[in-house]
Amino acid sequence: MTEQVSGMVGFGFGPIQAGLFCQAFRRHYAEEIITVVDIQDQLVEQLQVNAAFSCNVANTEGCKKNTCTNVQAYNSRTPSHRQCLIEALLIARVVSTALPSTACYDGDETSPAALIAEACKQRLTPLIILLGENHHDAAGVLRHALSKRGVQHDAVVCINTVIGKMSGIRPAEKGLIPIYPSSKKAFLVEAGDHCFCQSGSSFYPEWQIGDDLTPFNALKLYGHNAAHFALALLAAHYGGGAACMAEIDSALLADLRTLMISSIGPALRAEYPIAHHLFTEEGFITYTDDLIARMVAPALDDEISRIIRDLPRKLAWNDRLIGAIRLLHKHNKPADFLYSALRKAIAYTNEDPITFLYSCWQNDIDVQGDDAQLIIRVLQ
């Protein structure tokens, strides 16, 4: 016996849900209902009234407006909405999550895990779930939460993703179309999916890359994220200082390109010798040139102040900048560009450098070991 499946359910409604997951589903299933779940009352109410939302899609040539129709929205904290959500999950082709973190998966009866578990009691076919959170094993986290609620392993197919799509929320001005007609906010995402996912389902074969996403997580974190963060830190101080990425001086971009091609690319290939075009010299050069063009696209209007915020998290031992420096150390590649960016980051804090860095790294390193040499070099 089989069941009729239709539609998608997306938990967490922001630029990635709207501009990546919903758009991908709409490309494949033009007429089916998209159900989005959020806890913002006004947002949900307006999405219900309009049965649609809009996104702005930026590329190197400009910005295109994209409106997605046949949309329904629910607030999981509203009791009357929860039954509607369970009914949507009962027949959904796919579920996607784009939440602040994997910590949002489980909780009370309003949580995604609780709602999915309730639907799985009645579903006849496995529920495919694409996980958009920035975690190396989001699938494992959700499977654990579901198993505690009695969901059998074969009742769900949880799939990790690596998302390199730049996006944000902007004021609905400068020609940007708002999320809904009366909103003062607009979703802005870059063109292209820039997403990898594990194999294991029939969904979005163009994203599937294999079972092990570890090399692609590293490519995103120590390639894309490290380059983006370091470039923004240095651009804020270079010359008269830039306010947005589109204003960055070409000489700084040339230095970043050298870092990527001469240091980060070779280090990633040495660390992950896999058979994929992004992990070849030629493929990485193409990736680098495309990434730099995307980062400074005027239509994306990416503010430097946004990129360099939350320094303690972004300077953690395993995060983008320090992690990339450590990778380059391991494979004996120059990291001067990244060290310059790190010095600028420390200068922003107005704190004692050693105290600040130890506070970022206190849970991760033994300061009496070889890693202490990194701290010394950073401060020279």
N, C-alpha and C positions, 0 to 999 in steps of 0.2 A: 504494500500500500504506500502510495506517495502523497505528498501534500502540494498544493499550489503555492509557489513562492512568488513574491512580488515586493518591490520597493526596497529601500535601504533605511536604516536608522543610524543617526549620527549623534554621539554623546559629546557635548561641548561644542558650542557654536561660535567659532571665531574665524579668522582668515584662512587657516589651514583646513578646517572642516568645510567651509564654504568654497574656498578657491582651489582645493585639491580633491578631497574625497567626494564632495557633492558633484563637482564638475566632471570627475572621472566617471562616476555612476551615470550621470546624465548623457555622456557620450555613448555609453553602451546601452542604456535603457531610457530612451527619449521620453516615454509616456508614463513611466511608473512613478509612484508617489515617493517623495523624499521626506522623511520624518526627522526633525532635528530636536534635540533635547538640551535645554539649558535651565538655569535657575534664576535668570533675570526676568522678573515679571513683565516689565515694559517691552523688552525684546520679544519675548514669547507672544505677548498679546498682539503686537504689531505684525509679527510674522503670521499669526493666525488670521488677522484682518486682511492682509495683503496676499496671503498664500504664495508669496514669492520673496526673493531677496536678490540683491545686486552686489556685484564685485567689480573692481577695477583691475584690469590685467595689464601690467607694465612690461614693455620690451624695449629694445634699444632704439626703436623708432617712435615710440609714443605710448599712449595708454588707450586700451579698448575697454568698453563697458560691456558687462555680461550680466544678464538677468536670468535667474533660474526660477521657473514656475512649477506649479503642481507640488507645493510645499505645505506640509503641516508641522506645527510646533507644539511642544508640550513642556511643562515645568514638572520635573520629577518630584518636587516638593509639594505639589498640589494633589491631594488625594484623588480627585476625580480624573486627573490626567494620567495617573499611574496605570489604571486599567487600560486606557487607550494605548499607552506605551507597550504594555505587555501584549496586547492584540497585534500591534505593529511588529513586535519582535517575533511573534508566532509565525508570521508569514514572510519575514524579511529575507531577501536574497543575501544580504550582507549587512554587517554592523561595522561602523568605524568609530574610533575614539580619538579625540583631539582635546585632551584635558590638561590642566596645568602640570600634573605629574601622575605617576602610577599610584600615589597615595590616595588619589580620588576614586580608585576602582571600587573600594569596599567601604562599608560603613553601616548605616541604618537601612531601613526599607526603601529609601529613596535612591540608594547607590546603584550604579550600573550593574555591579555583581548581583545585587538582590533582584533587580528587574530581569536580568538575563536568566538567572536561576529559575525564577518563576515561569518564564516562557519555556525554558527547556523541559519542564515537567510535562508539557503538552506537545512539543514539537516532535515530528516524526523523522526529520532529517537534521544532520549536524548544522549548527549555526556558525557561519564564517565570520570572524571578527578580525579586522585590520586595526592594528594598534599604532597610533601616531605619537605616543609620548616619547620623550627623549630618554630612553632607558635601553640598555643592551639586551635585557630579557624581559620586556614588558609582557610578553606572552606567558612566561613562567609565573609572573606576579599575578596575572589575572586567572590563570588556571588554578593556582593555589587558592585564591579567593573563592572561586566557583566550587572547587572540590570541598571546601569547608561547608558549603551550602548544599552539598549532596549531588552536585552535577557530575555525571560520569565523564571520564576523559574523552570518550568518543562522541559526546554530545556537542562538542564545540571544536572548531578549528581556529586556534589563536595564532595570528601571523604577525611577526615583528616587521617593522619597517625602518628605513633610514631616510629621513626627509631633509633634503637640502634646498627646499624652496623658500626663498626669502619673501617675507610678508609682514604686514603690520596693519594697525588701525590708525587712520588719519582723520583730521577734521574734514567734513564733507564740504570742501571748498576747492578753489583752484580747478574747477571743472570736474571734480570727482563725483560720481554718482553715489548717493547715500545707500546704506544697507537697506532701508525702506524709506518711502517718500518723506516722512516727517523726522527722520533721524538726523542728528548732527554729526554722525560718524560715518566713515566709509571704510570698507575693506579694500586694501591694496595688496595685490600679490604679483609676483613676477610670472611671466609667461613660462610655459613648460612645466612638467610635473616634477622633475628632479627628485624622483622617489625610487628607492629600491625596496623590495620586499622578499621575504622567504618564499621559496616554492612550497606548494602544498595545497593549492586550491586552483580552481579555474578562473579566479578573479584577476582581472588586469594583468594578463600575461606579459604586457610590455614592461611591467615593473619587476618581474620575477628575476632573481639573480642566483638562486641556489639556496642551500640550507644554512650556510655559514655567512652571516652578515658582518663578522668581526672586521675584516679588512675594509669594508665600506663604512662602518662606524668610524674607524680610524681615519679614513679619507675625509669624511665629513668634519670630524673634530679637529684633527691635526693639519688638515689641508684647508678646507673651506672656513671653518670657524676660527681657526688660529689666524689665517690670513686676513679675514674680515676684521677681527678684533684688533690685531696689531696695526693694520693699515689705519683704522679709525683713530687709535691712540696717537700715532705719529702725525696724522693729518691735522689733528687738533692743535699741534704745536708748529707745524711746518710753515715757514714764511709768516704770513699774517694769520694763519689758522683758518681751517675750513669749518663751515657749519653743517654741510651735508656731503655725502660721498661723491656727488657729481662735481664738486668743486676741487677735488684733489689734484694736486700738481702731477704732471706727467712723469717727472723725474722720480717721484715717490712710487708711482705705479711701476716704473721700470725696475726699481730696486726690489719691489715685491715680486715681480716676475722672475728676477734672478734667484731670489730665495726659493721660490716654488720649484723652479726647474733644476737648480743646481744642488739644493739641499733637501727640501721636503719630499720631492718626487723620488729621488734615489733612496732616501731613508725608508719611505713607505714600501718601495719595491723590495728592499733588502729584508724588511720586517715581514712582508707578506708576499712571497714569491708565487703568486697565483696566475692562472691563465685567464686574464681579462684585459681588454684593451686599455682600461684606465690605469692598469698597472704595467704598462709598457712605456718606454721613453716617449715615443710619438704620441700615444694616447694621452699621457699626462700633460704634454705641451698643449694639446688641443683643449684639454680640460681647464688648464690654467688660463689660457687666453679667453676662453668663454666665461670663466668665473670672474675674471677681472672686469670684463665688459659688463657683465650682469651687475656686479657690485656698484659700479659707478653710473649705471643707467639713469639719466635725469628723470625719467618718468617714475622711477621707483622712489625718488625723493627721500632717501634714507638719511635720517638725521644722525650725526655722529654722537650727539649726547645720548641717544637711545642705545647705540651699540656699546658704548663704554660704561654704561651703568652696571650696578651690581658687581663691583670689582671683587669682593671676597669670594663669590661663587666662581667667577671666571678666572681667578688666579689660584684655584684649588690645585692640589698636586697632580691630579689626573685629568684636569680640565684642559681647555684648548691651548693656552699659552705655555704654561709650565709643562704640560704633557708633550707639546711639540718640541720644546727645548730639550727635554729628556730624551725624546726619540732621536733628535739630531746628535746629541752627545753619544748615545749608544752606537750610532753608526758613523761617528767621526765626521760630521758635516757641519759647516759653519752656521752659526745661529745669531750673528751680530744684529740682524734686523729685528729679531724677536727680543733680544736683550735690550735694544734701544726702546722698543715698545714697553717692555716690562719696567724700565726705569721711569718712563712717562706715567705708567699706571701707578707706581708707588708715589710719585710726586703729587698725584691728585689727592692722596689720602691725608696729607699733612700730618702723618704719623711717623714715628720712628720706623725706618724700613725693616729692621730685623724683627721688631715686635710685631709689626703688621704681617709680615710674611709667615712668621711662626704661627700667628693666629689663623692664617689661611690653611696652613699645612699641619697643624698640631695633631690631627687624627690620622695622618698618613705617613709620616717619615720619622726615622730615628735620627735626631740631629747630631748624634755622636758618630754617625757612620759616614760613608763616602758622600752621601747626598748633601752633607754640610758644605762641601766644596762648591756646589751650585750657588748656595746663598752668598758665599764669599765673592764669587765671580760676579753675581748680579750687582753687588754693591760697590764694585771697583769702578 
